[in-house]
Amino acid sequence: MMNFIPPRLRKPALIGIAGAVFSVAWVVRGGPLWWVSIMAGVATVIRVVALWALGGRDTDEGALAGSRADERQRMVGLRSRAVAGSAAAVTAFLGLSVTIATKSPAWWAFLVMMAVIFFAYLFGLSDFGADTDSPADGESAHYAARSPASW
Amino acid sequence: MKNRVREQRGQRGLSQAEVATALGVSRQTVISIETGRYLPSLPLAFRIARFFDVPVEKMFDPDDEEAGT
């Protein structure tokens, strides 16, 4: 989907889009805090430029930011995302516990976070896990037919 | 698992950057493989072996791991 964007611009573009959505959300909200949208916009521009600059560096972080990571660097990124996911799950659980204990109306937001994290984990297991539906050794007609014993 | 990437690279007088470019990986990855901090995938291990024209089992020696190296 993003192949038409040069690799070094892909992550900055994603951050730019996310920042723009966040800024627009503050504009839509309106009220006395409308100026937060400007702050968010400025912060987004700074982040996009910083990410683009990082993408030119000859480091693991630069390779990940520039979308040109090799297999080891992709694994480093994957592990980092796993740590971030674990931290998000713990934070969501603590948030849910605290909001329930304090009778805060925001408890459902943490519940949604936990549910999303949980189902994303299940999705990952089913998508990347072993193909348990495949027949075990000796059960496949294809391999049995090609077995040297049947030649 | 010990490997002979550094040894082979030294014999050919190549820099880590040159090997990295030839293998299509980063210089940092070549450094990590040489120091044993990263075990390459099978496809990369075969690319390394082919690049240095050395059998893969001679380039990567699992027995060294059992010897505690």
Backbone of each chain as ProteinMPNN parsed JSONL, in Angstrom:
{"seq_chain_A": "MMNFIPPRLRKPALIGIAGAVFSVAWVVRGGPLWWVSIMAGVATVIRVVALWALGGRDTDEGALAGSRADERQRMVGLRSRAVAGSAAAVTAFLGLSVTIATKSPAWWAFLVMMAVIFFAYLFGLSDFGADTDSPADGESAHYAARSPASW", "coords_chain_A": {"N_chain_A": [[0.836, -1.204, 0.0], [2.012, 1.138, 0.704], [4.009, 1.352, -1.089], [4.416, 3.235, -3.038], [5.459, 5.349, -1.789], [8.61, 6.721, -1.029], [11.006, 4.731, 0.803], [12.31, 6.045, 2.994], [10.571, 8.006, 3.654], [8.307, 6.827, 4.609], [7.724, 6.143, 7.41], [7.908, 8.756, 8.599], [5.746, 9.856, 7.187], [3.561, 8.395, 8.159], [3.613, 9.156, 10.857], [3.151, 11.831, 10.477], [0.532, 11.818, 9.452], [-0.84, 10.704, 11.634], [-0.339, 12.67, 13.556], [-1.637, 14.822, 12.369], [-4.299, 13.971, 12.437], [-4.642, 13.951, 15.215], [-4.319, 16.668, 15.797], [-6.482, 17.76, 14.384], [-8.53, 16.629, 15.831], [-8.449, 18.104, 18.197], [-9.157, 20.572, 17.202], [-11.757, 20.091, 16.304], [-12.909, 19.521, 18.72], [-12.903, 21.995, 19.928], [-13.615, 24.902, 22.04], [-11.943, 26.352, 24.969], [-9.461, 25.19, 24.835], [-8.484, 25.079, 22.257], [-6.061, 25.86, 21.252], [-4.301, 23.846, 21.719], [-4.286, 22.256, 19.5], [-2.638, 23.592, 17.733], [-0.207, 23.413, 19.077], [0.061, 20.642, 18.972], [0.258, 20.286, 16.237], [2.669, 21.633, 15.662], [4.439, 20.077, 17.193], [4.154, 17.686, 15.822], [5.244, 18.298, 13.312], [7.917, 18.764, 14.069], [8.563, 16.217, 15.022], [8.237, 14.689, 12.69], [10.251, 15.746, 11.025], [12.486, 15.14, 12.596], [12.369, 12.359, 12.584], [12.748, 11.834, 9.9], [15.347, 12.791, 9.595], [16.662, 11.024, 11.332], [16.301, 8.693, 9.912], [18.295, 8.792, 8.024], [20.584, 8.066, 9.223], [23.386, 5.892, 9.955], [22.629, 3.639, 11.664], [20.998, 1.18, 13.814], [18.557, 2.203, 14.684], [18.249, 4.219, 12.827], [17.982, 2.733, 10.477], [15.563, 1.443, 10.96], [13.855, 3.634, 11.212], [14.106, 4.635, 8.668], [12.924, 2.717, 7.146], [14.454, 0.604, 6.009], [15.406, -1.685, 7.121], [17.369, -4.582, 7.859], [17.257, -8.217, 8.347], [18.092, -8.681, 11.033], [17.775, -6.163, 12.181], [15.064, -5.785, 11.803], [14.161, -7.699, 13.566], [15.04, -6.61, 15.948], [13.415, -4.342, 15.986], [10.952, -5.628, 16.138], [11.074, -6.917, 18.629], [11.254, -4.693, 20.243], [8.747, -3.605, 19.794], [7.239, -5.59, 20.935], [7.915, -5.285, 23.617], [6.864, -2.74, 23.992], [4.165, -3.349, 23.568], [3.662, -5.072, 25.73], [4.08, -3.3, 27.827], [1.981, -1.533, 27.306], [-0.187, -3.235, 27.792], [0.087, -3.783, 30.539], [-0.166, -1.19, 31.519], [-2.796, -0.611, 30.709], [-4.191, -2.482, 32.237], [-3.572, -1.637, 34.864], [-4.677, 0.917, 34.728], [-7.377, 0.286, 34.316], [-7.962, -1.04, 36.734], [-7.498, 1.004, 38.619], [-9.333, 2.99, 37.797], [-11.738, 1.676, 38.169], [-11.665, 1.275, 40.928], [-11.708, 3.911, 41.828], [-14.112, 4.746, 40.952], [-14.239, 6.042, 38.525], [-15.542, 7.369, 35.452], [-14.136, 6.664, 33.232], [-13.393, 4.048, 32.959], [-14.146, 2.211, 31.018], [-12.676, 2.821, 28.767], [-10.116, 1.873, 29.279], [-10.762, -0.785, 29.461], [-11.487, -1.333, 26.841], [-9.003, -0.933, 25.649], [-7.575, -3.069, 26.791], [-8.999, -5.195, 25.741], [-8.541, -4.884, 22.988], [-5.76, -5.238, 22.897], [-5.616, -7.875, 23.812], [-7.08, -9.322, 21.838], [-5.571, -8.67, 19.632], [-3.248, -10.004, 20.266], [-4.168, -12.66, 20.197], [-4.812, -12.775, 17.497], [-2.27, -12.492, 16.437], [-1.133, -14.905, 17.301], [-2.655, -16.753, 15.84], [-2.086, -15.962, 13.272], [0.72, -16.016, 12.959], [1.489, -18.314, 14.169], [2.093, -21.917, 14.522], [1.01, -24.137, 11.926], [-1.496, -25.779, 12.853], [-3.509, -27.179, 11.737], [-2.504, -28.7, 9.744], [-1.753, -31.978, 8.544], [-0.174, -34.462, 10.601], [3.047, -36.126, 10.503], [2.962, -38.954, 8.409], [0.272, -38.951, 8.081], [-0.353, -37.719, 5.814], [-1.568, -38.065, 2.604], [-0.282, -37.266, 0.338], [2.49, -37.234, 0.972], [2.75, -39.869, 1.733], [2.298, -41.196, -0.633], [4.556, -40.497, -1.992], [6.536, -41.648, -0.649], [9.645, -43.368, -0.266], [9.303, -46.023, 0.381], [7.087, -46.807, -1.018], [7.817, -46.856, -3.591]], "CA_chain_A": [[0.0, 0.0, 0.0], [2.854, 2.328, 0.83], [5.154, 1.179, -1.971], [4.628, 4.413, -3.875], [6.179, 6.332, -0.971], [10.004, 6.317, -0.81], [11.135, 4.107, 2.131], [12.71, 6.957, 4.079], [9.463, 8.91, 3.993], [7.115, 6.074, 5.043], [7.418, 6.333, 8.826], [7.535, 10.158, 8.82], [4.401, 10.104, 6.642], [2.593, 7.824, 9.108], [3.587, 10.025, 12.031], [2.515, 13.08, 10.049], [-0.919, 11.588, 9.361], [-1.347, 10.536, 13.005], [-0.301, 13.984, 14.199], [-2.684, 15.66, 11.771], [-5.577, 13.503, 13.002], [-4.693, 14.404, 16.608], [-4.53, 18.123, 15.778], [-7.855, 18.009, 13.941], [-9.414, 16.25, 16.941], [-8.514, 19.232, 19.132], [-9.912, 21.643, 16.531], [-13.165, 19.676, 16.333], [-13.364, 19.633, 20.122], [-13.158, 23.417, 20.172], [-13.501, 25.336, 23.423], [-10.784, 27.168, 25.327], [-8.198, 24.465, 24.622], [-8.277, 24.917, 20.824], [-4.66, 26.117, 20.937], [-3.546, 22.583, 21.808], [-4.144, 21.735, 18.14], [-1.446, 24.229, 17.156], [0.939, 22.767, 19.73], [0.164, 19.272, 18.437], [0.745, 20.411, 14.859], [4.102, 21.975, 15.71], [5.139, 18.884, 17.688], [4.141, 16.691, 14.738], [6.229, 18.709, 12.299], [9.244, 18.514, 14.651], [8.744, 14.763, 15.07], [8.394, 14.192, 11.315], [11.59, 16.14, 10.549], [13.468, 14.371, 13.379], [12.32, 10.974, 12.112], [13.369, 11.822, 8.575], [16.795, 12.928, 9.819], [17.117, 9.761, 11.931], [16.284, 7.693, 8.851], [19.51, 8.884, 7.217], [21.758, 7.665, 10.017], [23.873, 4.519, 9.791], [22.423, 2.938, 12.936], [19.804, 0.33, 13.801], [17.391, 3.089, 14.791], [18.122, 4.903, 11.547], [17.459, 1.782, 9.484], [14.138, 1.227, 11.244], [13.133, 4.874, 10.892], [14.147, 4.823, 7.225], [12.267, 1.565, 6.502], [15.418, -0.171, 5.219], [16.011, -2.59, 8.092], [17.62, -5.956, 7.452], [16.545, -9.186, 9.188], [18.386, -8.481, 12.463], [17.175, -4.898, 12.607], [13.608, -6.009, 11.901], [13.929, -8.439, 14.807], [15.202, -5.626, 17.023], [12.179, -3.553, 15.992], [9.851, -6.494, 16.575], [11.207, -7.095, 20.08], [10.921, -3.409, 20.868], [7.294, -3.471, 19.754], [6.706, -6.531, 21.92], [8.071, -4.637, 24.923], [5.872, -1.658, 24.033], [2.849, -3.98, 23.721], [3.553, -5.55, 27.111], [3.927, -2.113, 28.672], [0.623, -1.03, 27.085], [-1.121, -4.149, 28.461], [0.194, -3.549, 31.986], [-0.734, 0.139, 31.775], [-4.252, -0.71, 30.568], [-4.696, -3.219, 33.396], [-3.485, -0.756, 36.034], [-5.662, 1.975, 34.524], [-8.71, -0.282, 34.551], [-8.104, -1.298, 38.167], [-7.576, 2.28, 39.34], [-10.58, 3.689, 37.465], [-12.84, 0.958, 38.826], [-11.575, 1.539, 42.372], [-12.037, 5.317, 42.1], [-15.423, 4.989, 40.348], [-14.081, 6.964, 37.399], [-16.326, 6.927, 34.295], [-13.258, 6.341, 32.098], [-12.933, 2.66, 33.06], [-14.41, 1.444, 29.794], [-11.608, 3.067, 27.787], [-9.038, 0.927, 29.589], [-11.274, -2.124, 29.118], [-11.37, -1.453, 25.384], [-7.57, -1.098, 25.368], [-7.199, -4.431, 27.145], [-9.625, -6.118, 24.78], [-7.829, -4.754, 21.71], [-4.449, -5.872, 23.067], [-5.836, -9.314, 23.932], [-7.46, -9.907, 20.552], [-4.418, -8.528, 18.733], [-2.341, -11.096, 20.633], [-4.75, -13.881, 19.639], [-4.654, -12.68, 16.05], [-0.867, -12.783, 16.166], [-0.915, -16.342, 17.484], [-3.251, -17.51, 14.745], [-1.482, -15.565, 12.008], [2.144, -16.351, 12.886], [1.771, -19.566, 14.854], [2.238, -23.144, 13.736], [-0.188, -24.556, 11.197], [-1.906, -26.982, 13.575], [-4.481, -27.925, 10.939], [-1.804, -29.573, 8.811], [-1.648, -33.347, 9.049], [1.119, -34.841, 11.151], [3.78, -37.097, 9.7], [2.321, -40.254, 8.249], [-1.152, -38.792, 7.818], [-0.544, -37.046, 4.539], [-1.623, -38.963, 1.449], [0.701, -36.791, -0.616], [3.812, -37.719, 1.329], [2.735, -41.326, 1.75], [2.396, -41.646, -2.008], [5.902, -40.246, -2.499], [7.506, -42.294, 0.221], [10.514, -44.35, -0.946], [8.818, -47.377, 0.627], [6.021, -47.13, -1.943], [8.32, -46.826, -4.971]], "C_chain_A": [[0.868, 1.25, 0.0], [4.048, 2.281, -0.117], [5.438, 2.409, -2.825], [5.328, 5.528, -3.111], [7.616, 5.86, -0.798], [10.196, 5.809, 0.62], [11.429, 5.098, 3.261], [11.569, 7.868, 4.519], [8.263, 8.185, 4.615], [6.76, 6.321, 6.504], [7.115, 7.797, 9.139], [6.125, 10.473, 8.307], [3.328, 9.584, 7.599], [2.455, 8.707, 10.339], [2.895, 11.337, 11.692], [1.006, 12.949, 9.991], [-1.521, 11.472, 10.76], [-1.39, 11.874, 13.738], [-1.385, 14.909, 13.678], [-4.053, 15.277, 12.323], [-5.735, 14.027, 14.436], [-4.973, 15.918, 16.68], [-5.971, 18.463, 15.408], [-8.843, 17.667, 15.067], [-9.555, 17.399, 17.946], [-9.294, 20.406, 18.54], [-11.407, 21.333, 16.597], [-13.734, 19.834, 17.736], [-13.711, 21.082, 20.472], [-12.95, 23.81, 21.625], [-12.21, 26.094, 23.702], [-9.433, 26.476, 25.079], [-7.877, 24.267, 23.143], [-6.808, 25.056, 20.445], [-3.802, 24.851, 21.039], [-3.333, 21.984, 20.416], [-2.908, 22.321, 17.465], [-0.185, 23.594, 17.738], [1.158, 21.366, 19.155], [0.705, 19.303, 17.011], [2.232, 20.705, 14.814], [4.922, 20.756, 16.153], [5.214, 17.808, 16.609], [5.183, 17.023, 13.685], [7.643, 18.43, 12.798], [9.55, 17.013, 14.634], [8.981, 14.193, 13.68], [9.792, 14.514, 10.79], [12.664, 15.327, 11.272], [13.53, 12.924, 12.895], [12.976, 10.846, 10.74], [14.891, 11.922, 8.706], [17.371, 11.639, 10.391], [17.217, 8.674, 10.876], [17.521, 7.72, 7.963], [20.744, 8.416, 7.95], [22.1, 6.195, 9.815], [23.835, 3.787, 11.14], [21.192, 2.038, 12.805], [18.543, 1.188, 13.844], [17.144, 3.819, 13.475], [17.538, 3.999, 10.477], [15.972, 1.534, 9.694], [13.327, 2.465, 10.873], [13.062, 5.088, 9.386], [13.544, 3.669, 6.442], [13.215, 0.814, 5.574], [16.135, -1.161, 6.123], [16.259, -3.963, 7.476], [16.99, -6.9, 8.477], [16.827, -8.993, 10.681], [17.726, -7.219, 12.984], [15.663, -5.006, 12.706], [13.275, -6.752, 13.19], [14.068, -7.511, 16.012], [13.932, -4.784, 17.145], [10.999, -4.342, 16.526], [9.881, -6.684, 18.094], [10.851, -5.809, 20.819], [9.41, -3.209, 20.895], [6.635, -4.418, 20.744], [6.797, -5.939, 23.326], [7.03, -3.529, 25.08], [4.465, -2.223, 24.24], [2.63, -4.475, 25.14], [3.331, -4.373, 28.061], [2.517, -1.539, 28.541], [-0.397, -1.901, 27.811], [-1.112, -3.926, 29.974], [-0.449, -2.206, 32.353], [-2.262, 0.103, 31.708], [-4.859, -1.425, 31.775], [-4.682, -2.345, 34.65], [-4.534, 0.359, 35.941], [-7.074, 1.495, 34.802], [-8.95, -0.495, 36.048], [-8.316, -0.003, 38.948], [-8.901, 2.982, 39.076], [-11.803, 2.997, 38.077], [-12.854, 1.291, 40.318], [-12.01, 2.956, 42.716], [-13.389, 5.726, 41.503], [-15.355, 6.025, 39.222], [-14.884, 6.455, 36.207], [-15.46, 6.489, 33.114], [-12.815, 4.884, 32.092], [-13.075, 1.883, 31.761], [-13.312, 1.635, 28.752], [-10.441, 2.093, 28.016], [-9.464, -0.508, 29.257], [-11.164, -2.36, 27.611], [-9.911, -1.685, 24.988], [-7.135, -2.534, 25.632], [-7.767, -5.434, 26.149], [-8.896, -6.082, 23.441], [-6.472, -5.461, 21.789], [-4.597, -7.394, 23.093], [-6.16, -9.945, 22.574], [-6.351, -9.743, 19.512], [-3.409, -9.634, 19.001], [-2.857, -12.426, 20.057], [-4.6, -13.918, 18.124], [-3.213, -13.021, 15.657], [-0.572, -14.264, 16.273], [-1.449, -17.138, 16.295], [-2.559, -17.206, 13.421], [-0.041, -16.059, 11.87], [2.464, -17.71, 13.497], [1.856, -20.751, 13.928], [0.907, -23.507, 13.078], [-0.685, -25.872, 11.794], [-2.937, -27.801, 12.801], [-3.804, -28.884, 9.956], [-1.684, -30.968, 9.401], [-0.247, -33.624, 9.574], [1.795, -35.838, 10.221], [3.012, -38.41, 9.606], [0.847, -40.153, 7.919], [-1.425, -38.197, 6.457], [-0.508, -38.042, 3.394], [-0.554, -38.58, 0.44], [2.08, -37.376, -0.305], [3.868, -39.249, 1.358], [2.932, -41.864, 0.34], [3.836, -41.496, -2.531], [6.977, -40.901, -1.632], [8.347, -43.306, -0.543], [9.991, -45.764, -0.749], [7.756, -47.789, -0.373], [6.522, -47.165, -3.393], [8.606, -48.217, -5.499]], "O_chain_A": [[0.53, 2.269, -0.602], [4.988, 3.064, 0.022], [6.563, 2.605, -3.284], [5.741, 6.529, -3.697], [7.831, 4.7, -0.45], [9.628, 6.373, 1.554], [10.862, 4.996, 4.35], [11.595, 8.431, 5.614], [7.322, 8.822, 5.088], [5.62, 6.67, 6.811], [6.165, 8.075, 9.871], [5.399, 11.259, 8.916], [2.314, 10.244, 7.825], [1.35, 8.978, 10.809], [2.151, 11.889, 12.503], [0.279, 13.845, 10.42], [-2.566, 12.055, 11.049], [-2.349, 12.175, 14.449], [-1.979, 15.68, 14.432], [-4.868, 16.144, 12.64], [-6.809, 14.484, 14.826], [-5.757, 16.379, 17.51], [-6.6, 19.326, 16.021], [-9.864, 18.335, 15.23], [-10.638, 17.638, 18.479], [-9.99, 21.134, 19.248], [-12.218, 22.206, 16.908], [-14.887, 20.228, 17.916], [-14.665, 21.358, 21.199], [-12.212, 23.151, 22.358], [-11.472, 26.437, 22.779], [-8.387, 27.123, 25.114], [-7.088, 23.388, 22.798], [-6.348, 24.468, 19.466], [-2.697, 24.805, 20.498], [-2.341, 21.297, 20.171], [-2.215, 21.631, 16.717], [0.765, 23.279, 17.021], [2.289, 20.96, 18.887], [1.508, 18.454, 16.624], [2.97, 20.107, 14.031], [5.959, 20.445, 15.567], [6.217, 17.103, 16.496], [5.914, 16.148, 13.22], [8.478, 17.922, 12.05], [10.652, 16.596, 14.277], [9.826, 13.315, 13.502], [10.442, 13.663, 10.183], [13.63, 14.878, 10.656], [14.608, 12.336, 12.807], [13.672, 9.87, 10.46], [15.629, 11.223, 8.012], [18.449, 11.205, 9.982], [18.11, 7.829, 10.933], [17.769, 6.767, 7.224], [21.832, 8.371, 7.376], [21.231, 5.367, 9.542], [24.865, 3.376, 11.675], [20.447, 2.118, 11.829], [17.579, 0.926, 13.124], [16.003, 4.016, 13.058], [16.71, 4.424, 9.671], [15.21, 1.426, 8.733], [12.247, 2.359, 10.292], [12.091, 5.648, 8.876], [13.635, 3.635, 5.215], [12.826, 0.428, 4.471], [17.317, -1.448, 5.931], [15.462, -4.447, 6.673], [16.273, -6.454, 9.373], [15.921, -9.12, 11.504], [17.184, -7.201, 14.089], [15.046, -4.397, 13.58], [12.256, -6.488, 13.829], [13.309, -7.613, 16.975], [13.434, -4.542, 18.244], [10.159, -3.82, 17.259], [8.847, -6.619, 18.758], [10.228, -5.838, 21.881], [8.854, -2.713, 21.875], [5.599, -4.096, 21.326], [5.871, -6.075, 24.126], [6.402, -3.385, 26.128], [3.667, -1.659, 24.988], [1.542, -4.32, 25.694], [2.508, -4.439, 28.974], [1.923, -1.109, 29.53], [-1.359, -1.387, 28.381], [-2.165, -3.884, 30.611], [-1.168, -2.092, 33.345], [-2.942, 0.706, 32.539], [-5.91, -1.025, 32.277], [-5.654, -2.312, 35.404], [-5.188, 0.701, 36.926], [-7.87, 2.19, 35.434], [-10.019, -0.165, 36.563], [-9.186, 0.084, 39.815], [-9.526, 3.508, 39.997], [-12.775, 3.652, 38.454], [-13.907, 1.554, 40.898], [-12.608, 3.188, 43.766], [-13.765, 6.897, 41.541], [-16.299, 6.784, 39.001], [-14.917, 5.25, 35.959], [-15.98, 6.0, 32.111], [-11.948, 4.511, 31.301], [-12.257, 1.023, 31.436], [-13.041, 0.739, 27.952], [-9.863, 1.563, 27.067], [-8.653, -1.332, 28.833], [-10.795, -3.447, 27.166], [-9.609, -2.507, 24.123], [-6.429, -3.144, 24.828], [-7.101, -6.395, 25.765], [-8.661, -7.123, 22.829], [-6.083, -6.185, 20.873], [-3.809, -8.113, 22.479], [-5.588, -10.971, 22.206], [-6.207, -10.575, 18.617], [-2.784, -10.146, 18.073], [-2.089, -13.213, 19.504], [-4.3, -14.961, 17.543], [-2.969, -13.735, 14.684], [0.147, -14.824, 15.445], [-0.802, -18.064, 15.805], [-2.455, -18.073, 12.553], [0.373, -16.474, 10.787], [3.582, -18.206, 13.36], [1.714, -20.623, 12.712], [-0.168, -23.221, 13.606], [-0.342, -26.95, 11.308], [-3.215, -28.951, 13.14], [-4.452, -29.773, 9.403], [-1.531, -31.127, 10.612], [0.739, -33.093, 9.063], [1.186, -36.332, 9.272], [2.482, -38.909, 10.599], [0.228, -41.141, 7.523], [-2.564, -38.166, 5.993], [0.466, -38.776, 3.231], [0.015, -39.44, -0.232], [2.749, -37.933, -1.176], [4.898, -39.848, 1.049], [3.636, -42.852, 0.133], [4.279, -42.258, -3.392], [8.173, -40.723, -1.863], [7.819, -44.032, -1.385], [10.202, -46.624, -1.605], [7.529, -48.982, -0.573], [5.758, -47.463, -4.311], [9.035, -48.367, -6.643]]}, "seq_chain_B": "MKNRVREQRGQRGLSQAEVATALGVSRQTVISIETGRYLPSLPLAFRIARFFDVPVEKMFDPDDEEAGT", "coords_chain_B": {"N_chain_B": [[27.254, -20.482, 19.034], [29.982, -20.643, 16.991], [31.486, -18.669, 14.4], [33.166, -18.16, 11.263], [33.329, -15.734, 10.001], [34.653, -13.287, 10.432], [37.278, -14.12, 10.226], [37.408, -15.103, 7.571], [36.76, -12.795, 6.203], [38.912, -11.189, 6.893], [41.005, -12.564, 5.663], [40.481, -12.01, 3.041], [40.795, -9.365, 2.916], [38.673, -7.563, 3.171], [36.391, -4.952, 4.07], [34.043, -4.476, 6.792], [31.872, -3.037, 5.902], [31.958, -3.444, 3.145], [31.447, -6.185, 2.962], [28.922, -6.198, 4.082], [27.454, -4.728, 2.188], [27.664, -6.453, 0.0], [26.245, -8.629, 0.936], [23.795, -7.607, 1.351], [22.943, -6.591, 3.777], [23.057, -4.667, 6.859], [25.936, -2.837, 8.088], [26.115, -2.992, 10.818], [24.855, -5.39, 11.334], [26.62, -7.249, 10.227], [28.743, -6.866, 11.998], [27.499, -7.755, 14.36], [27.092, -10.445, 13.73], [29.714, -11.322, 13.41], [30.694, -11.019, 15.995], [29.21, -12.855, 17.282], [26.859, -12.205, 18.486], [24.531, -12.253, 17.11], [22.678, -14.695, 15.49], [22.52, -15.554, 12.204], [19.734, -15.87, 9.877], [18.761, -18.887, 8.116], [18.705, -18.462, 5.219], [20.394, -16.175, 5.062], [22.702, -17.163, 6.224], [23.455, -19.038, 4.321], [23.903, -17.315, 2.193], [26.12, -15.94, 3.144], [27.987, -18.003, 3.309], [28.184, -18.725, 0.61], [29.133, -16.366, -0.458], [31.71, -16.194, 0.608], [32.644, -18.471, -0.447], [32.759, -20.885, 0.975], [31.899, -23.94, 2.561], [28.752, -24.081, 4.25], [28.648, -25.407, 6.68], [31.205, -25.251, 7.519], [31.595, -22.608, 7.799], [29.864, -21.925, 9.853], [29.943, -23.239, 12.985], [28.445, -25.49, 14.933], [29.446, -27.119, 16.93], [31.218, -25.701, 18.427], [29.674, -24.291, 20.177], [28.804, -26.207, 21.957], [31.191, -26.756, 23.121], [31.461, -24.726, 24.79], [32.229, -22.196, 23.961]], "CA_chain_B": [[27.733, -20.989, 17.755], [31.081, -19.832, 16.481], [31.547, -18.588, 12.94], [34.467, -17.734, 10.727], [33.098, -14.593, 9.108], [35.738, -12.308, 10.601], [38.504, -14.754, 9.711], [37.33, -15.129, 6.108], [36.791, -11.403, 5.72], [40.289, -10.727, 7.058], [41.845, -13.207, 4.649], [40.224, -11.384, 1.742], [41.056, -7.932, 3.033], [37.438, -6.8, 2.96], [35.864, -4.225, 5.231], [32.696, -4.913, 7.196], [30.901, -2.344, 5.044], [31.953, -4.099, 1.833], [30.747, -7.465, 3.124], [27.509, -5.88, 4.313], [26.859, -4.356, 0.898], [27.572, -7.648, -0.843], [25.234, -9.548, 1.477], [22.503, -6.918, 1.427], [22.56, -6.319, 5.164], [23.723, -3.488, 7.39], [27.266, -3.04, 8.687], [25.897, -3.39, 12.215], [24.507, -6.819, 11.356], [27.878, -7.987, 10.019], [29.466, -6.789, 13.278], [26.8, -8.622, 15.321], [27.35, -11.845, 13.361], [31.126, -11.614, 13.703], [30.925, -11.115, 17.442], [28.393, -13.947, 17.8], [25.663, -11.705, 19.186], [23.349, -12.527, 16.291], [22.729, -15.865, 14.617], [21.763, -15.206, 10.995], [18.736, -16.824, 9.384], [19.342, -19.855, 7.168], [19.031, -17.854, 3.92], [21.554, -15.29, 5.178], [23.869, -18.014, 6.477], [23.879, -19.603, 3.03], [24.467, -16.211, 1.388], [27.455, -15.68, 3.671], [28.853, -19.119, 2.908], [28.413, -18.645, -0.834], [29.949, -15.18, -0.726], [33.106, -16.515, 0.924], [32.955, -19.735, -1.118], [33.092, -21.842, 2.034], [30.689, -24.685, 2.944], [28.077, -23.424, 5.378], [28.971, -26.084, 7.938], [32.541, -24.823, 7.946], [31.48, -21.199, 8.181], [29.166, -21.894, 11.152], [30.278, -24.493, 13.648], [27.641, -25.648, 16.155], [30.198, -27.838, 17.966], [31.885, -24.732, 19.295], [28.739, -23.899, 21.228], [28.832, -27.267, 22.963], [32.473, -26.693, 23.816], [31.38, -23.61, 25.72], [32.822, -20.97, 23.43]], "C_chain_B": [[28.817, -20.058, 17.211], [31.025, -19.776, 14.951], [32.891, -18.013, 12.51], [34.332, -16.552, 9.772], [34.253, -13.601, 9.211], [37.042, -12.838, 9.985], [38.528, -14.721, 8.179], [37.416, -13.725, 5.523], [38.208, -10.855, 5.792], [41.209, -11.304, 5.991], [41.688, -12.542, 3.291], [40.442, -9.872, 1.772], [39.841, -7.064, 2.789], [37.036, -6.071, 4.241], [34.48, -4.771, 5.578], [31.642, -4.279, 6.3], [30.801, -3.011, 3.68], [31.205, -5.439, 1.894], [29.248, -7.217, 3.292], [26.803, -5.545, 3.006], [26.66, -5.584, 0.011], [26.468, -8.589, -0.38], [23.853, -8.917, 1.557], [22.001, -6.723, 2.843], [23.318, -5.08, 5.635], [25.094, -3.859, 7.958], [27.124, -3.514, 10.128], [25.577, -4.88, 12.325], [25.741, -7.68, 11.133], [28.69, -8.004, 11.316], [28.833, -7.75, 14.287], [27.045, -10.099, 15.017], [28.785, -12.217, 13.724], [31.38, -11.807, 15.189], [30.065, -12.206, 18.079], [27.163, -13.495, 18.549], [24.391, -11.986, 18.402], [23.599, -13.746, 15.425], [21.897, -15.555, 13.373], [20.731, -16.27, 10.648], [19.427, -17.794, 8.418], [19.652, -19.226, 5.808], [20.269, -16.954, 3.987], [22.821, -16.101, 5.426], [24.378, -18.62, 5.174], [24.466, -18.512, 2.129], [25.901, -15.916, 1.825], [28.429, -16.761, 3.186], [29.187, -19.04, 1.42], [29.335, -17.47, -1.169], [31.429, -15.476, -0.485], [33.558, -17.83, 0.284], [33.467, -20.784, -0.121], [31.819, -22.618, 2.359], [30.079, -24.108, 4.225], [28.424, -24.089, 6.708], [30.381, -25.755, 8.421], [32.532, -23.358, 8.382], [30.837, -21.063, 9.557], [29.339, -23.254, 11.816], [29.489, -24.64, 14.943], [28.402, -26.35, 17.27], [30.89, -26.879, 18.924], [30.986, -24.278, 20.424], [28.755, -24.928, 22.353], [30.13, -27.251, 23.754], [32.527, -25.51, 24.771], [32.021, -22.343, 25.241], [31.778, -19.916, 23.213]], "O_chain_B": [[28.598, -18.865, 17.002], [30.574, -20.717, 14.299], [33.638, -17.456, 13.313], [35.13, -16.395, 8.847], [34.768, -13.132, 8.197], [37.788, -12.113, 9.327], [39.535, -14.359, 7.571], [38.053, -13.497, 4.495], [38.662, -10.153, 4.888], [42.087, -10.611, 5.478], [42.623, -12.506, 2.491], [40.285, -9.193, 0.756], [39.956, -5.958, 2.261], [37.315, -6.53, 5.348], [33.835, -5.436, 4.767], [30.635, -4.909, 5.976], [29.713, -3.135, 3.117], [30.435, -5.777, 0.995], [28.418, -7.927, 2.724], [25.696, -6.016, 2.747], [25.627, -5.735, -0.642], [25.832, -9.262, -1.191], [22.861, -9.603, 1.802], [20.795, -6.692, 3.09], [24.123, -4.516, 4.894], [25.372, -5.019, 8.263], [27.911, -4.334, 10.602], [25.975, -5.545, 13.282], [25.898, -8.721, 11.771], [29.255, -9.032, 11.687], [29.541, -8.474, 14.987], [27.19, -10.91, 15.932], [29.039, -13.288, 14.275], [32.179, -12.653, 15.591], [30.174, -12.458, 19.279], [26.489, -14.307, 19.182], [23.296, -11.961, 18.963], [24.601, -13.824, 14.715], [20.694, -15.318, 13.481], [20.84, -17.421, 11.07], [20.543, -17.541, 7.965], [20.747, -19.426, 5.283], [21.097, -16.967, 3.076], [23.887, -15.772, 4.906], [25.585, -18.705, 4.951], [25.418, -18.761, 1.389], [26.78, -15.674, 0.997], [29.532, -16.47, 2.722], [30.329, -19.262, 1.02], [30.197, -17.567, -2.043], [32.29, -15.068, -1.264], [34.703, -18.251, 0.448], [34.466, -21.463, -0.357], [30.748, -22.015, 2.43], [30.787, -23.706, 5.148], [28.489, -23.422, 7.741], [30.708, -25.957, 9.591], [33.337, -22.927, 9.208], [31.215, -20.19, 10.338], [28.933, -24.282, 11.275], [29.812, -23.998, 15.942], [28.051, -26.199, 18.44], [31.119, -27.205, 20.088], [31.463, -23.92, 21.501], [28.725, -24.583, 23.535], [30.172, -27.675, 24.909], [33.516, -25.315, 25.477], [32.336, -21.476, 26.057], [32.097, -18.814, 22.768]]}, "name": "protein", "num_of_chains": 2, "seq": "MMNFIPPRLRKPALIGIAGAVFSVAWVVRGGPLWWVSIMAGVATVIRVVALWALGGRDTDEGALAGSRADERQRMVGLRSRAVAGSAAAVTAFLGLSVTIATKSPAWWAFLVMMAVIFFAYLFGLSDFGADTDSPADGESAHYAARSPASWMKNRVREQRGQRGLSQAEVATALGVSRQTVISIETGRYLPSLPLAFRIARFFDVPVEKMFDPDDEEAGT"}
